[in-house]
Amino acid sequence: MAGFVNILKLCVGADSVEDLIDWQKVHAHSWPKDCALHITRMWPKREIEVLAGGSLFWVFRGVILARQRIVGLKRIDGTDGIQRCAFVLDAEVIRTEAVTRRPFQGWRYLDPAESPRDLSKGRALEDALPPSLVLAFSEIGLR
């Protein structure tokens, strides 16, 4: 069996993990129970690997801070007639170590070996470092 692969995505419109959680709570009534949906234009070519245990890692202002397990993929027809891909995510948002990422468009595959580790439950309650400080640490080789 092939391993799994993660997805890396910019969290556009949210400045923090709390913003993402709040936005998902507001929209939860329109999604399957205990799930969140994130709709994107492209369907992953590595679908089998994504569904074999992958997560969607969220980038906030240039810093990876959280992830959600991908539990499915669903085809969605847009009002413009264009077919899109909905990442069906577990509703739980898991905070991760802060790791900087350069800007990019769309989403990218993220190898599990390069994915940040989850924070322990106690550390998940801590405030994240400001993105500028995380970036400064990363420039000198600290994670």
C-alpha distance (Angstrom), angle and dihedral (degrees) to the residues before:
residue distance angle dihedral
M1 . . .
A2 3.77 . .
G3 3.80 119.0 .
F4 3.74 124.1 -113.9
V5 3.78 132.6 -96.3
N6 3.79 130.5 -152.2
I7 3.80 130.3 -138.1
L8 3.81 123.9 -128.0
K9 3.82 117.1 -152.3
L10 3.79 135.9 172.4
C11 3.80 111.3 -119.6
V12 3.80 96.2 -134.4
G13 3.79 115.1 -163.0
A14 3.80 95.2 18.2
D15 3.79 122.8 94.8
S16 3.79 96.1 -172.6
V17 3.78 144.4 17.2
E18 3.81 87.7 -102.2
D19 3.83 90.1 57.5
L20 3.82 89.9 53.7
I21 3.81 92.7 47.5
D22 3.82 91.9 48.1
W23 3.82 92.5 48.0
Q24 3.80 91.5 49.7
K25 3.82 91.7 48.9
V26 3.81 90.4 53.9
H27 3.82 91.5 51.9
A28 3.83 98.7 37.2
H29 3.82 92.6 99.6
S30 3.82 90.3 69.1
W31 3.82 96.5 50.0
P32 3.81 134.7 71.9
K33 3.83 113.9 -79.8
D34 3.83 114.0 -77.7
C35 3.81 91.7 4.0
A36 3.78 139.2 100.4
L37 3.79 126.5 -154.3
H38 3.77 127.7 -141.1
I39 3.80 113.8 -172.6
T40 3.78 120.3 -152.5
R41 3.77 134.3 168.1
M42 3.79 101.8 -119.6
W43 3.82 127.9 65.0
P44 3.84 112.4 -139.5
K45 3.80 112.9 -107.7
R46 3.81 87.2 -153.9
E47 3.81 91.8 57.5
I48 3.83 95.1 143.0
E49 3.82 91.7 54.4
V50 3.80 92.9 45.0
L51 3.82 90.6 52.3
A52 3.82 92.8 45.4
G53 3.82 91.6 79.8
G54 3.79 106.6 -51.1
S55 3.79 127.4 150.7
L56 3.77 133.3 -153.9
F57 3.82 107.7 -119.8
W58 3.81 113.3 -153.0
V59 3.83 122.1 -140.9
F60 3.83 115.4 -154.4
R61 3.81 115.9 -168.3
G62 3.80 92.3 -25.9
V63 3.82 97.0 -42.1
I64 3.82 129.3 99.1
L65 3.82 105.6 -133.1
A66 3.82 107.5 154.5
R67 3.77 147.6 16.3
Q68 3.79 140.4 -158.8
R69 3.81 125.5 -155.9
I70 3.80 113.9 -111.3
V71 3.80 107.2 -129.1
G72 3.79 98.4 172.6
L73 3.79 150.2 -17.2
K74 3.78 123.4 -122.7
R75 3.80 132.4 -171.2
I76 3.81 112.1 -125.2
D77 3.80 125.4 -170.7
G78 3.80 111.2 -141.2
T79 3.77 122.9 -140.1
D80 3.84 85.2 -109.5
G81 3.81 90.8 60.6
I82 3.81 93.7 -109.2
Q83 3.79 116.0 131.1
R84 3.81 114.9 -128.4
C85 3.81 139.1 -176.9
A86 3.79 121.6 -112.7
F87 3.78 114.9 -157.9
V88 3.80 104.4 -144.7
L89 3.81 104.2 -145.9
D90 3.77 133.1 -168.6
A91 3.81 106.1 -107.6
E92 3.82 92.2 -124.4
V93 3.81 112.8 98.1
I94 3.82 108.6 -151.5
R95 3.79 117.0 -157.4
T96 3.79 116.6 -134.0
E97 3.76 138.5 -167.8
A98 3.80 111.0 -74.2
V99 3.81 111.2 -102.4
T100 3.80 124.3 170.9
R101 3.81 122.8 -124.6
R102 3.78 131.2 -174.5
P103 3.81 117.0 -119.5
F104 3.80 117.9 -86.4
Q105 3.79 137.9 164.4
G106 3.78 125.9 -110.6
W107 3.77 114.4 -9.1
R108 3.80 135.4 -49.8
Y109 3.78 135.8 -151.7
L110 3.80 113.4 -105.7
D111 3.78 120.1 -157.4
P112 3.82 112.3 -132.0
A113 3.82 89.6 -126.3
E114 3.83 89.0 60.2
S115 3.81 95.5 43.0
P116 3.79 119.4 108.5
R117 3.78 117.5 -110.4
D118 3.77 122.5 -108.6
L119 3.78 116.6 -101.0
S120 3.78 115.4 -118.4
K121 3.82 113.4 -103.2
G122 3.83 91.0 -102.8
R123 3.81 93.3 50.3
A124 3.80 91.9 46.8
L125 3.80 88.1 71.7
E126 3.82 92.7 57.0
D127 3.78 119.2 100.3
A128 3.80 112.9 -102.9
L129 3.78 118.6 -114.8
P130 3.79 114.3 -102.2
P131 3.83 110.6 -90.3
S132 3.82 91.2 -118.1
L133 3.82 90.5 57.8
V134 3.82 92.6 46.4
L135 3.82 88.4 50.7
A136 3.82 91.5 49.6
F137 3.82 90.8 50.4
S138 3.79 91.4 48.8
E139 3.81 91.8 50.8
I140 3.81 89.8 59.2
G141 3.80 92.7 45.3
L142 3.82 100.2 -98.7
R143 3.78 121.2 128.2
